[in-house]
Amino acid sequence: MNIVQEPLKAGQPLAEALIQDFSKVSGLYEYNPAEEKSWSDRLAWLDQSDRLRVDRKELVNQLRVYNLKHNPHDAVSGHLDQLERPGTAVIVGGQQSGLFTGPLLVIYKAITIIKAAKEASTKLNRPVVPVFWIAGEDHDWDEVNHTYVLSQDLQVTRIRIAQGHDQRLPVSWTELDAEAWEQAAAELEQLLPQTEFKSGLMELYREAAASSSTLTDCFAKLMGSWFGKYGLILLDSADPGLRRLEIPVFEEMIARNDELEEAYRHAADDILQLGFSAQADAREHAANLFYIHEGERLLLFKQDGKFCDRKAKVALTKEELLEELRQHPDRFSNNVLTRPLMQDSLLPVLGAVLGSGEIAYWGLTRQAFRRLDLQMPILLPRESFTVLEGTLHKHMDKYALSWEDVADRDVFQAKREAWLAGQDALNLGERFGEIKSAFTGMYDPLIEQLGGIQNGLTKLGNANRDKIIDQIEYLYGKAKDALEKTNGAGLRHFDRIELSLFPMGKPQERVYNIFYYMNRYGEAWIDGLTGIPYDVTGTHRIIYL
């Protein structure tokens, strides 16, 4: 495994500025992750603010119950023991619970959390444990119900798991039947080539699915099977036991909701003044909380002194909402702007591992943290990788393609066309162009002369000329098709390069699922990833296999 840094634009200027030009965004973020002092300062703040978070023992008790069910590893139990003791901090990051764990970036985020926690523990000489926050309270089923695999015939193939109802419930509440689990397994099994690891991998999934009622359950079991040995603690944000502990935090969010709204909107203005775009919607009158009503997760807004949803299904006064919270805390959940505050109220967060989009919208939250007497943690970019298998590397060398060539879709297509043109010994494009030019050069003067005989002949002549040119173009197209067919092997090499590294025009890590690579390289592949030295900048790297 050879690792090479090859930058890949994040497409999020705020995220790039956090690492490359922190002074420009220092008003939006609390700490510069690249400065050693940030780590010791954050740890000191955690030590003196422990009273602001929920009781450690009660928190750990809930996490034990969840991890014993889905992630029962000795290393996890050891980290929970440490977390129970004052002074232990966490590195946390999370994602929605996708089918087969979703795209590769989920795996890279877990690995970054593990490595950052180990690095921080060594740096600060203090226990720092890794926590993965499963966003099970999210309700967008279409975002999590599928994943992609590159088939053997070079098709980016989507595997989807069916939902038995249309309710907008949290993913952790959405139950699936045995038929849905098995249908997804059968599709994956058909797509994966036969290898020495395939049967074990499919058995792992089927065992996890058989003991799972929801996508979140299966996600947790798979993540635990791969990362439990590294002590990665799993947390489901929709866990009813945790929700009871969160009641005081929700109470404060509701009681001080106007202050939080003001903080988000001022931050949005600050971001615009700095020349950036806000990546989350800091709407006027937004409560930034969800409430579940009759099987539907509704986003709340404030109107006429009440908390309402846009469809007017609920309308509760502040007092009524607080009472509902105390009676039914499981009906409440956060949105993207209040989730960071809840995370920091539950856990002693030293650092949060985030993707570039997450870093961008966290730029709206610094003042909101302060309104609750909290402080934004250190934000750590998720590590980013592209896996480049040996055969692909050989193909790139054969066609003189650099990483930059492949990363730029227009350049790559131009290189592909240039290669194909180089295989054209007849110079088809030039010769057909000459023929069309010669034909029109002789035919156009004749059409003009025919118009002198009868006006109608000009129109007829033009139509006749166009039909002949269309036939020449048709023959040219057929000749090009034949040329492509003759050079099909080379074009398939180009296709495999593009579809492997930038499927659907996106970075590989945002599309493909880990099962494809585990099927090729086994569980040792994950061990190799965790052994790559930690990079606090999150700069994109290529893994040459």
N, C-alpha and C positions, 0 to 999 in steps of 0.2 A: 504494500500500500504506500504509494507516493503522494504527498500532499503539497499542492502548489497554490499560492494565493493568486487569484484572478478576480479582481473587483467586478461586481455586478451591481448596476445602479438599483438602489432600493425604490426609487420613484417617490420617495417621501423626503422632501427637503428638511423637515424638522428632525427626522431621525438621523439624517446625515450630519446635520449641524450639531446634534448632541455629542457626537464623537469628534467631528473634524473642526468645529468652530464653536465650542461651548459658550464662549463669551457672548456670542450673538443671541443665544437663547437662555442665558442664565436667569432671566426674569421668569421663565416658564418652568424650569426644572430646578430641583433643590440641590442636586449634587452632580459634579462632574465625575463620571465613573472612571476616567483615566487617571484621576489624581489619588494618590495613596491616602491623603488626608481625609478624603470623602468617606473612606471605609471606617476609619477610627472615629470620625465625627458622628457618623450614623450610628455606630455601635454605642457610643456614649449616650446619644439621645435615646436609644432603645432602653438602656439601663435605667435612665431616670424617668422614663414614661411608662413603665410596665403597668402601672395602675390604670392607664387609659384603655387597656385591652381587656378582653374577657378573661376569666380565671383560667390559668394554664392547666390546672388539673382537670377541670371540667372539659376544656377543649380536647386535651389528650385522651380523656376517657372516651369521647365520641369518636375520635380518630382511630382509637384502638378497635372499637367495635367494627368500624367500616373496613379497616385494613385486615383484621382477622378474617373477615368474610371474603375479601377479594384479593388481598395482597399479603398473605401470611408468611413473611420471611423474617428470619432472625435479625437480619440487618435493619429491617424496618422497625421491629420491636425495640432494638437498641437505640435507634434515632428518636423514637417516641419517648423512651426513658430520658434521653438527653433533653428533649423539648420540654418535658415536664419540669425540668430544673431551671430556676431563674438564671438569666445570663446567656442561655442558648438562643441563637438567632436562626432565621431561615432565609433561604433563597427560594423564591416561589415563582411559578409561571404556570400558565394553563391554556386550555383549549377546549373546544367542544368535543363531545364523544362521538367521533365519526365511525362509520362502518369499517371494519378491519383496522381501526385506529385512524382512518383518514389518510391525508397526504403525508409525505415524508417529513414535512416541516414539523409535524407534531412530535415525531421521534427525535428530530434535531433539537427541539425545544426541551424535551426531557433530558437529553444528554447534556445540553448547556446548563440546565439547572443543577444536575449532579456535579459537573465539573466546576461550576462557579462556587458551589457550596464548599467543595473540597479545597479550592484555591483560597477562599475567604477564611476558612477555618485555619489553614496553615499560616496565612498572612497575619491574622489577628490573634492567633494562639487561643482560640475560643471555639467551642462547639458551634458549628453552623450546619444545619441539616437541610436537605432538599425536599421541597413539597410541590407536588403537581396538583393544581387546582382544576378539577374537571368541571366545566361550565354546564352542569346538568340541568340548570334552571332555564337555559335558553330553549325557545320553543320553535325555532325555524327548522322544521323537519327536512325541508328540501336542501338545507345546507349540509346535513350530516348523514343522509340516507344513502349515500353512494360513494364510490371510489373508482379509480381508473387503473387499468393495467394495460401494458403494451402487449398485444397478442403476437403470436408467432408469425402471423401474416401481415405484420406492421399496421395494425389498427389500434388506435387509442380507444379502448373498449371500457364502457361504463358498466359497473355492477351496481345494482340498486336493490335495496331491501324494502319490501312493501310495508306500509302502515295500515292497520286494520280499521282506522277511523279518521275523520277529518278534523278532530278537535285540535285547537292550538294549545296543547298542554306542554309543560316542560318535557324535554327528551327523557329525563329520569323518571317521568310518570307514564311514558308511552310504552305500553306492553306489546310484545311481539309473540307470535305463536311459533311452534316448532316448524311448521311448513315454511314460514318466511326465512327462518335461520337456515334451513337446509337448502332452500332454493338459491340463496346467496352463496352458500358453500359450494353447491354444484357448479354454479357459473364460474367461480374462482378456480375450482379444480380443473375445469375444462380448459381454461385459459392458460394456466401455468404449465410450462413444459415439464416432462418427467425428469426428476433429478433425485439424488440420494437423500435430499432433505424434504421432498414433497410430502410423503406420507406422514411424517412426524409433524410437519407444519399444519397440515389439514386436520390431523388428530387434535392438535392443540386448540385450533379454532373451534372444532366441534365440541370438545369438552367444555370450553368456556361458554359457548352458546347454550349448551344443554343445561347449564346451571345458572342461566341468566334469563331474566324476564324483560329486561330493557337493553337498549343499545349502550347505556351508561354502564350497566353491570358487565357486559361483555368487554367493553373498552377497558374497564378497570382490571379485569382478570388478565387480559392480554398484556397491558402495560406492566402489571405486577409480575407476570411470568418473565418478562425481559429485564425489568429494572428493579424488581424487589431486592435482588441480591446486592444492589448498590445502595440500598437503604432509602429508595425514593418513596416518601410518604404520599399516599393518595388521599384526596379530599374531594367529595362531591358537593358542589355548592347548593344542591337541592336536598341535601341530607336533612330530614326532619329534626334529628337530634341537634345538629348545628343551628338550625333555624331558631330553635328555642333559646339558644345562647345569644342569638343575634337580636333578640327583642329590644334590649336597651339601645342598641345602635340604630335600629329602625325607628325607635321612638324619637331619638335625637334628630334623625334625618327628616322625620315628619314635622317635628316641632320647629326646626330651624330651616324648613324647606325654602322659604323665601330668600334667606341668606345664601344658601347653596346655589339657588338659581342665579342670584346676582353675581356670585363668584364665577360661575361658568360663563355667563354672558360677558363679564368684564374681561375674562381670559380670552374669549373669542375675539373681542375687539383688539386686545393686545397682540394677538397672533396676526391679525390682519394688518395692524400698524407696522409689524416687523417684516411685512411682505410675504407672509406665508398664508396658506389656506387652512381653516379649521377642518379637522378630519372627522369630527362628530358634530351633531346638530344640537347646539345650545339654544333650544327653542324658548320663546317667551311663554311664561306660565307653565313650563314643563316641571312636573314633580320628579322626573327621572327615577321613578319606581314603577314596578309592575304589580298588578293585583289579579289573582285568579278568581274568575266569577263564572259559575256554571260551565266549567270545563274549558274556559278560554282565558288565556293570559293577556291581560289588557294593560296598556301603557297609560299611566295616570297623568292628568293635567289639572290645573287649578282654574276654576271658573266660579265667579259669584260666591266666593267663600267656601266652595266645596271642592273635593277631589273627584274628578270625573274622568271618563274615557271618551274618546272621540265619537264613539257610537252611541253615547248616552245610555249605556247599559247600567252604569253605577253612578251614584252621586252621593258622596259621604262627607259630612263635616269633618274637621280635624279631630274632634273628640270621638266621633263615630269610627273614624279610621283607626285611631289609637286603640279603641276598645276591640275592634275587629282584629287588630294585630295581636293583642293579648290573648284573645280567644282562639284565633286561628293563624298562628305565625307562618304556617306552611303555605298560606295563600299569598305571601309577600316575597318579592325578589327584586334584585337590582338591575339597572341597565348599565351600559358601558361607562357612564360617568360616575355612578355611585358604587359600582363594584370595586374600584380601587380603594375607596374609603372603607368598605366592609372588610376587604382583605387585610387592611392595616389595623382594623379594630379587632380582628380575630388573632392574627399572627404577628410575632415580632419580626417584621419583614426588614431584613438588611438590604436585600436587593430583589427587584422584580425583573425576570427575564421576559422580554417582549419582542414581538415582531415589529417591523418598521411602521406599519399602520397603527399598531397599539401605542408605540412611542409617540406618534403624532397626536392621537386623541388624548393621551395622558397629559399633553401640554395644556389642556383645559382645566386640569384638576388641582394645580398647586394651591391656589387660594381656597378652594373648597376643603382641602386637607386642613388648612389653618383654621377655617371656620369651626371645625370640630376639634380643635386643639391638637391635631395630628400633624405629621410632616411627611411629605412625599419621600418614598425610599429612593435608593440608587436605582436608576433604570439601566438595565443591561441588555444590549442587543442580542437577540437569538443568533447562535452560530448558523451559518448558511453554507451548504455544500451542494456540489453537483458530482454525481458518481459517473466516472468515465471508464467504461470497461475496456479491456485490452484490445478487443477487436475493433471497437470504435476508434481508439487511438490510432490503430494501424490504418484505418480508412482515412482518417484526417491527414495523416502523414502522406498517404498515397496521393491525395488530391490537393496537397499543399494548403490545408485549411487550418488557420489558427483559431484559438478560442474566440478572439474578437470577431473573426469572420462569422462564426456560428452564432454568436450572441446578437449580432446585428442581422435581423431577418432580411433586410433589403440587400445587404452585402452578400449574405449566404445565397440568396436566389440568383444574384448576378454571377456569383462564382459557379453555381450549378449550370446556368445557361451558357456561360463561357466554356465550361468543360464540354458540354454537349456540342457546342458549336465547333470545338476543336476536333470532334470525332466526325465532322461533316466534310468528307473528302471532296464532295461535289459542290460545296459552297452553295447549298440550296437557296438560302435567303437571298444571296447576291444574284444568282442566276435567274430565279423567278422574278426578282425585282427588275432585272434587265429586260426580261421578256415582256413584263407589263409595260415598262417604259417604252420599249420599241413598238409594241402593239398600239398603245394609245398615241404614240408619235405619228404613226401612219394612219390610224383610223380617225382621229379627231379632225384633221384637215378634210378628209373625205366627207365626214358628217356635215361639216360647214358648207362644202360645195353642194351637197344634196339639198341643203336648205334653200339653195337658189332655184332648184327645180320646183320644190313644193315645201311649204312651211312644215307640214306634218311629218316630213321625212327626218327633220332634225330631232324631234322628240322620239321618233321610232329608232333612230340611229343611236341616240344616247342610251336608250333602254337596252338596245342590242349590245352596245359596248359594255355596259355594266354587267349584263348577264355573262358575257365572255370573261370579264375580269373575275367575276364570282367563281366561275369554273376553274380559272387559273389558281385562285386562292384556295379553292377546294382541293385541287391536286397538290398544292404546296402543303396544305394541312395534312393530307394523307401521307405525303413524303416525310414530313416531320414526325408523324406518328410511327412510321416505319423505322425512322432513325432512332427514336426513343426505344422502340421495341428491340431493335438490334443491340442497343446499348443499355438494356434493362438492368443488367447486373450492376453497372456503375451507378445508375440512377437510384437503384434500391439502396446502395451504400449511402448516397446523399440523404435519402429518405430516412434511413435508420439513424443517421447522425442527428438529423433535425428532430425526429420523433422521440429519440432517446434523451436528448439534452434540453430541448425546448418544445415539448408537446403542446399543441393548441396555442402556440405562440407565448407560452408561459415558462418560467423556470421549472425544471424537472421536479424540484421539491414541493411545488405547489399543486402538482397533478398526481404523480404516481404514488402507489401504496407500497409500504415496506414488504408486503408478502412477496412481491416480485423478486426483490433482492435477497430476502431470507431464503427463498426457494433456490436461488443460485449459489449463495455463499454460506447459508446456515447461521446459527446464532452467534458464531464467532465474529460475524460481520459487525454486530452491535458492540461486541467487546473491543473490536478494532477502532470503532468510532469514539468510544469513551476514552480510548488511550491517546487520541490526538490532543496535543497540548491546548489548553484553554486560551482563547483569544478574546479579551474583554471588548475589543472593537467590533466583533462579529463579522469581520471582513470575509466575504465569500471566498471559499476555497474549493479547488477541484481535487477529488479523490481518484487517483489513477489506480485501477485494479488490474 
